[in-house]
Amino acid sequence: MTAPSPAPRPSTASPAPTAATAPTAPTAPTAPARAAGTSPLESTAGRTTIADGVVAKIAGLAARQVDGVHGFGTSAARAFGAITERIPGGRSSTTQGVSVEVGERQAAVDLTVVVDHGVAIAELARAIRRNVITSVSQMTGLEVVEVNVDVVDLHLPGDDHEGGDEAASAPARVR
């Protein structure tokens, strides 16, 4: 008769890790799937809201990038902005002449602009709309339903002293 083989003894050394037992590094949670027709700002993990001021800044910066846009806002707003820029620590507002309405999935933008002389206004308005829609949509995920462009003034080449600051260009009285 043959001797029975001894029962396996428990090993004191740990077995080599396998794919099933290997420790895994913590991973970032994957984005939950969205239901069809919902906003990219909503998911089963939560909701993202974007403030009106954020959309206004994006729209203002996008419109400023278009050649032929000289400035934003009415003459009173531009005069106030010129004063604000001269105050130490003051800076120009990226939302001057920009107003927005932001919903859960959509945004509407109204721009009040001053254009440079010699620019085809209809072409400029199309370029502004295209740039604003692209920038706001890409950065926020919102659908831009309209961009209204209100042209309120025409900047002429000699009008570089906006705000009626003739005192700055007058000769000094004292030497």
Secondary structure, 3 states (H helix, E strand, C coil): CCCCCCCCCCCCCCCCCCCCCCCCCCCCCCCCCCCCCCCCCEECCEECCCCHHHHHHHHHHHHHCCCCEEEECCHHHHHHHHHHHHCCCCCCCCCCCEEEEECCCEEEEEEEEEEECCCCHHHHHHHHHHHHHHHHHHHHCCEEEEEEEEEEEEECCCCCCCCCCHHHHCCCCCC
